[in-house]
């Protein structure tokens, strides 16, 4: 029996881990599949489009030829010529100078899909064909909610890690302060008094609450033990009043295949808990801002090795604009293939920024409540006291 129970226990633990990770992995895998399918569709639609010469492009070339014929000897000193060239190129469409097959290859299309469902939208890549525009609207309609669902789910994981880490740090800090404030002699006396008081509290086997109170009437009550005492008494009362369990119903503990309904209920419960941990998070904003600064600084130090046109400041600005989903498009990536390795960093960074925005939102709500209550108290009519 011992040899057969150990593999069953191993199977149950593996299944528990699998069903605990399954909801989170399901969202991430769905987003990856959605991005790859979108890349295939956009590359097929946009790369195979026919390049036609429009009337605007012909007019642009005619104006450019006209300015080139009137090209002065000293171009740098002629302000009129520079102004005319600048105005002419401002009217030009960037699509005229782009080869669709080079821009809309698989990696370029995947880069565009990531900018769509993350709502970054740099603006340097966009669909031109009518079918590509319609598909882009449909793709964003389902991709953006899926991305927000992944952000919320992963935000719960980060919120749990951050809250537990912060609480452990506070506990450690309080222990260090308590050890500094408490001297050795006073602490030993307190521990002796606590051990004496705890030794006097004895709970016999099937005692009721009234019997325990009668037996402990001569003992000096200790405040910090009252809650524990009544919890133990209530637990014992519940054990005595509960009916005997049917052992035939407990076969699922030794045979995990019989626990299908319980497994399904656990998975559904995991899905229902999405967003709950993020609502409970209470971490100082200053700490989260520091985390964002360090997170962006690390990427800003690595990114110039890939993008040679960026220095640390430009990379820091690019990362901040990307993680906040602003995406002006003034700073662009020359190598979209590196964006694939960079996408995990962007998703985690968007999680942290999302948590900071949530904390700032909660603080603003509290601030508005205080301001409104203060204004309401000021505008309340003062009570007049009439003489008796």
VMD Tcl script that draws the C-alpha trace (Angstrom):
set ca {
  {0.00 0.00 0.00}
  {2.85 2.37 0.77}
  {4.43 1.85 -2.63}
  {1.16 2.45 -4.48}
  {0.18 5.50 -2.42}
  {3.39 7.41 -3.20}
  {2.86 7.52 -7.01}
  {-0.76 8.51 -6.44}
  {0.34 11.37 -4.20}
  {2.83 12.45 -6.84}
  {0.09 12.43 -9.45}
  {-2.24 14.48 -7.26}
  {0.42 17.12 -6.55}
  {1.28 17.34 -10.26}
  {-2.39 17.73 -11.15}
  {-2.85 20.40 -8.49}
  {0.10 22.36 -9.85}
  {-1.15 21.93 -13.41}
  {-4.67 23.16 -12.66}
  {-3.29 26.05 -10.61}
  {-1.07 27.21 -13.49}
  {-3.57 26.37 -16.23}
  {-5.71 29.57 -16.10}
  {-2.65 31.86 -16.25}
  {-0.95 29.86 -19.00}
  {-4.20 29.73 -20.97}
  {-4.34 33.52 -21.32}
  {-0.68 33.88 -22.33}
  {-0.83 31.05 -24.88}
  {-4.05 32.51 -26.32}
  {-2.39 35.91 -26.74}
  {0.67 34.36 -28.45}
  {-1.50 32.34 -30.84}
  {-3.62 35.42 -31.54}
  {-0.51 37.46 -32.36}
  {0.87 34.79 -34.72}
  {-2.44 34.39 -36.54}
  {-2.72 38.15 -36.95}
  {0.82 38.34 -38.31}
  {0.04 35.70 -40.92}
  {-3.15 37.48 -41.99}
  {-1.62 40.96 -42.19}
  {1.45 39.74 -44.06}
  {-0.81 38.00 -46.58}
  {-3.11 41.02 -47.03}
  {-0.62 43.89 -47.09}
  {2.46 42.33 -48.67}
  {0.58 41.12 -51.74}
  {-1.07 44.45 -52.51}
  {-0.46 46.00 -55.92}
  {1.65 49.15 -55.89}
  {-0.17 51.70 -58.00}
  {1.08 55.16 -58.92}
  {-1.49 57.69 -57.70}
  {-2.06 61.23 -58.95}
  {-0.69 62.64 -55.67}
  {2.56 60.76 -56.19}
  {2.87 62.03 -59.77}
  {2.24 65.60 -58.62}
  {4.88 65.17 -55.94}
  {7.44 63.98 -58.49}
  {6.65 66.89 -60.82}
  {7.12 69.44 -58.05}
  {10.36 67.75 -57.01}
  {11.68 67.87 -60.58}
  {10.70 71.54 -60.82}
  {12.63 72.40 -57.64}
  {15.60 70.29 -58.76}
  {15.83 72.25 -62.02}
  {15.91 75.51 -60.09}
  {18.56 74.18 -57.74}
  {20.84 77.09 -56.74}
  {24.61 76.86 -56.48}
  {24.71 77.31 -52.70}
  {21.88 75.18 -51.35}
  {22.65 75.66 -47.65}
  {22.34 79.46 -47.84}
  {19.15 79.54 -49.90}
  {16.37 79.64 -47.28}
  {13.58 79.76 -49.86}
  {14.68 76.51 -51.49}
  {15.01 74.74 -48.10}
  {11.57 75.94 -47.09}
  {9.99 74.71 -50.34}
  {11.67 71.30 -50.07}
  {10.54 70.95 -46.46}
  {6.94 71.79 -47.33}
  {6.98 69.42 -50.29}
  {8.20 66.44 -48.26}
  {5.68 67.19 -45.51}
  {2.93 66.53 -48.04}
  {4.47 63.21 -49.08}
  {2.93 59.92 -47.95}
  {5.49 57.51 -46.42}
  {3.76 54.61 -48.17}
  {5.18 55.85 -51.51}
  {8.73 55.03 -50.39}
  {8.04 51.64 -48.74}
  {8.29 48.24 -50.36}
  {5.25 46.25 -49.06}
  {7.07 42.91 -49.09}
  {9.89 44.25 -46.93}
  {7.67 46.10 -44.47}
  {4.95 43.47 -44.19}
  {7.03 40.34 -43.75}
  {6.18 38.00 -40.86}
  {8.29 39.79 -38.24}
  {7.11 43.22 -39.35}
  {3.49 42.06 -39.24}
  {4.01 40.53 -35.80}
  {5.50 43.82 -34.62}
  {2.42 45.63 -35.94}
  {0.07 43.17 -34.17}
  {1.85 43.78 -30.87}
  {1.46 47.53 -31.29}
  {-2.26 47.07 -32.03}
  {-3.42 44.98 -29.06}
  {-1.08 46.75 -26.62}
  {-2.61 50.08 -27.84}
  {0.89 51.54 -28.36}
  {0.43 52.43 -32.04}
  {3.72 54.02 -33.09}
  {2.27 55.11 -36.44}
  {5.20 54.11 -38.63}
  {3.41 50.93 -39.75}
  {-0.28 50.92 -40.64}
  {-2.53 49.09 -43.11}
  {-3.09 50.69 -46.51}
  {-5.56 48.38 -48.23}
  {-9.26 48.54 -47.44}
  {-9.42 44.89 -46.39}
  {-6.38 45.42 -44.15}
  {-8.08 48.34 -42.42}
  {-11.28 46.35 -41.86}
  {-9.31 43.39 -40.53}
  {-7.31 45.73 -38.27}
  {-10.53 47.02 -36.66}
  {-11.81 43.47 -36.15}
  {-8.42 42.33 -34.84}
  {-8.25 45.18 -32.32}
  {-11.85 44.57 -31.21}
  {-10.90 41.16 -29.78}
  {-7.15 41.65 -29.22}
  {-7.32 44.65 -26.86}
  {-9.72 42.95 -24.36}
  {-7.56 39.82 -24.48}
  {-4.48 41.90 -23.73}
  {-6.22 43.65 -20.83}
  {-7.29 40.25 -19.50}
  {-3.65 39.08 -19.59}
  {-2.60 42.31 -17.86}
  {-5.18 41.83 -15.11}
  {-4.29 38.18 -14.59}
  {-0.55 38.77 -14.48}
  {-1.19 41.87 -12.39}
  {-2.71 39.60 -9.73}
  {0.46 37.52 -9.69}
  {2.70 40.58 -9.41}
  {0.39 42.12 -6.80}
  {0.60 38.96 -4.70}
  {4.39 38.85 -4.94}
  {4.75 42.56 -4.16}
  {2.31 42.54 -1.25}
  {3.87 39.45 0.35}
  {7.36 40.83 -0.10}
  {6.35 44.19 1.35}
  {4.57 42.55 4.31}
  {7.57 40.33 5.04}
  {9.81 43.38 4.91}
  {7.54 45.21 7.36}
  {7.52 42.22 9.73}
  {11.31 42.01 9.59}
  {11.56 45.74 10.19}
  {9.22 45.55 13.20}
  {11.20 42.63 14.65}
  {14.46 44.57 14.30}
  {12.94 47.64 15.97}
  {11.44 45.52 18.75}
  {14.77 43.83 19.42}
  {16.46 47.22 19.64}
  {13.86 48.70 21.98}
  {13.54 45.64 24.19}
  {16.45 44.90 26.52}
  {17.41 41.39 27.51}
  {16.19 41.47 31.14}
  {12.75 42.92 30.43}
  {12.15 40.57 27.51}
  {13.06 37.53 29.60}
  {10.65 38.63 32.37}
  {7.85 39.10 29.84}
  {8.48 35.69 28.34}
  {8.40 34.07 31.80}
  {5.09 35.75 32.63}
  {3.62 34.65 29.30}
  {4.76 31.04 29.76}
  {3.30 30.95 33.31}
  {-0.03 32.33 32.13}
  {-0.16 29.92 29.21}
  {0.68 26.93 31.42}
  {-2.28 27.68 33.67}
  {-4.75 27.50 30.76}
  {-5.59 23.81 30.35}
  {-8.30 22.43 28.04}
  {-9.54 18.92 28.81}
  {-11.05 16.65 26.23}
  {-14.82 17.04 25.87}
  {-15.22 20.19 28.01}
  {-17.86 22.74 27.11}
  {-17.38 26.50 27.23}
  {-19.10 26.82 30.61}
  {-16.99 24.07 32.17}
  {-13.77 25.66 30.96}
  {-14.82 29.06 32.30}
  {-15.64 27.51 35.69}
  {-12.30 25.66 35.83}
  {-10.37 28.80 34.83}
  {-12.16 31.09 37.31}
  {-9.15 31.31 39.60}
  {-6.69 32.06 36.80}
  {-5.86 35.64 36.01}
  {-7.19 36.30 32.45}
  {-4.75 37.09 29.70}
  {-6.11 39.35 26.93}
  {-4.06 38.06 24.06}
  {-5.11 34.42 24.72}
  {-8.87 35.01 24.73}
  {-9.30 34.85 20.97}
  {-7.20 31.71 20.64}
  {-9.05 30.08 23.55}
  {-12.51 30.62 22.08}
  {-11.37 29.54 18.60}
  {-10.10 26.25 20.05}
  {-13.33 25.75 21.99}
  {-15.52 26.40 18.96}
  {-13.40 24.03 16.88}
  {-13.83 21.28 19.49}
  {-17.59 21.86 19.67}
  {-17.81 21.56 15.89}
  {-15.83 18.33 15.90}
  {-18.12 16.82 18.52}
  {-21.33 17.90 16.76}
  {-20.29 16.84 13.23}
  {-21.68 13.46 12.03}
  {-19.37 10.61 11.18}
  {-18.09 10.80 7.62}
  {-18.80 8.11 5.13}
  {-15.47 6.53 4.25}
  {-16.74 5.42 0.85}
  {-17.07 9.09 -0.15}
  {-13.41 9.77 0.57}
  {-12.06 7.52 -2.15}
  {-11.22 10.57 -4.28}
  {-8.30 11.37 -1.95}
  {-6.56 8.11 -2.86}
  {-7.86 7.99 -6.44}
  {-7.53 11.39 -8.11}
  {-9.52 10.31 -11.18}
  {-12.72 10.44 -9.08}
  {-12.23 14.14 -8.24}
  {-13.28 15.54 -11.62}
  {-16.00 17.82 -10.31}
  {-13.73 19.20 -7.60}
  {-11.01 19.92 -10.16}
  {-13.42 21.74 -12.44}
  {-14.75 23.80 -9.54}
  {-11.19 24.76 -8.57}
  {-10.38 25.88 -12.11}
  {-13.58 27.94 -12.32}
  {-12.78 29.44 -8.92}
  {-9.33 30.44 -10.21}
  {-10.94 32.21 -13.16}
  {-13.40 33.98 -10.86}
  {-10.57 35.30 -8.69}
  {-8.99 37.30 -11.53}
  {-8.51 40.89 -10.41}
  {-9.21 40.25 -6.70}
  {-5.56 40.34 -5.57}
  {-4.98 43.56 -7.48}
  {-7.86 45.20 -5.61}
  {-6.33 44.21 -2.25}
  {-2.86 45.57 -3.05}
  {-1.70 48.31 -0.70}
  {1.94 49.21 -1.40}
  {3.41 52.74 -1.17}
  {3.40 54.58 -4.50}
  {6.96 55.81 -3.95}
  {8.17 52.20 -3.83}
  {6.34 51.34 -7.07}
  {7.69 54.44 -8.84}
  {11.19 53.38 -7.77}
  {10.55 49.90 -9.21}
  {9.45 51.45 -12.54}
  {12.53 53.69 -12.64}
  {14.88 50.75 -12.07}
  {12.96 48.59 -14.55}
  {13.14 51.18 -17.34}
  {16.77 52.03 -16.56}
  {17.84 48.41 -17.01}
  {16.21 48.26 -20.45}
  {17.59 51.68 -21.41}
  {21.09 50.39 -20.68}
  {20.60 47.26 -22.87}
  {18.57 48.66 -25.78}
  {21.37 50.84 -27.32}
  {23.31 47.64 -28.00}
  {20.54 46.64 -30.46}
  {19.46 50.03 -31.75}
  {22.54 52.03 -32.67}
  {20.59 55.25 -33.21}
  {19.62 55.39 -29.50}
  {21.56 56.48 -26.47}
  {20.54 55.94 -22.84}
  {18.24 58.97 -22.71}
  {16.49 58.14 -25.98}
  {16.06 54.51 -24.91}
  {14.66 55.59 -21.51}
  {12.19 57.90 -23.26}
  {11.23 55.17 -25.74}
  {10.62 52.60 -22.98}
  {8.51 55.02 -20.93}
  {6.38 56.03 -23.94}
  {5.94 52.36 -24.84}
  {5.06 51.07 -21.36}
  {2.52 53.84 -20.83}
  {1.01 52.97 -24.27}
  {1.37 56.56 -25.48}
  {3.43 55.66 -28.56}
  {4.13 58.97 -30.29}
  {6.20 57.31 -33.01}
  {8.96 59.92 -32.92}
  {11.44 57.28 -31.72}
  {11.27 54.10 -33.77}
  {12.89 50.69 -33.76}
  {15.05 49.90 -36.77}
  {15.11 46.16 -36.03}
  {11.59 44.85 -35.29}
  {12.97 41.34 -34.79}
  {14.44 42.46 -31.48}
  {10.95 43.59 -30.50}
  {9.97 39.91 -30.21}
  {12.60 39.37 -27.53}
  {11.58 42.72 -26.08}
  {7.85 41.90 -25.97}
  {8.04 39.97 -22.68}
  {9.75 42.95 -21.10}
  {7.01 45.25 -22.43}
  {4.17 43.06 -21.10}
  {5.71 42.83 -17.60}
  {6.48 46.55 -17.68}
  {2.90 47.34 -18.65}
  {1.83 45.21 -15.66}
  {3.90 47.34 -13.28}
  {2.66 50.60 -14.82}
  {-0.91 49.26 -14.64}
  {-0.45 48.53 -10.91}
  {0.94 52.03 -10.32}
  {-2.00 53.59 -12.16}
  {-4.38 51.51 -10.03}
  {-2.68 52.68 -6.81}
  {-2.74 56.31 -7.94}
  {-6.42 55.92 -8.83}
  {-7.21 54.58 -5.35}
  {-5.29 57.43 -3.70}
  {-7.10 60.00 -5.87}
  {-10.49 58.53 -4.89}
  {-9.56 58.81 -1.20}
  {-8.37 62.37 -1.76}
  {-11.60 63.35 -3.56}
  {-13.64 61.85 -0.73}
  {-11.73 63.90 1.84}
  {-12.10 67.11 -0.18}
  {-15.83 66.55 -0.74}
  {-16.44 65.74 2.95}
  {-14.42 68.81 3.99}
  {-16.39 71.07 1.64}
  {-19.65 69.53 2.81}
  {-18.76 70.16 6.46}
  {-17.89 73.77 5.67}
  {-21.18 74.35 3.86}
  {-23.29 72.71 6.57}
  {-25.35 75.30 8.49}
  {-24.14 75.82 12.03}
  {-26.48 74.72 14.77}
  {-27.94 77.60 16.75}
  {-28.07 77.17 20.50}
  {-31.15 78.76 21.98}
  {-31.17 79.74 25.66}
  {-33.40 77.66 27.87}
}
mol new
graphics top color blue
foreach p $ca { graphics top sphere $p radius 0.5 }
foreach p [lrange $ca 0 end-1] q [lrange $ca 1 end] { graphics top cylinder $p $q radius 0.2 }
display resetview
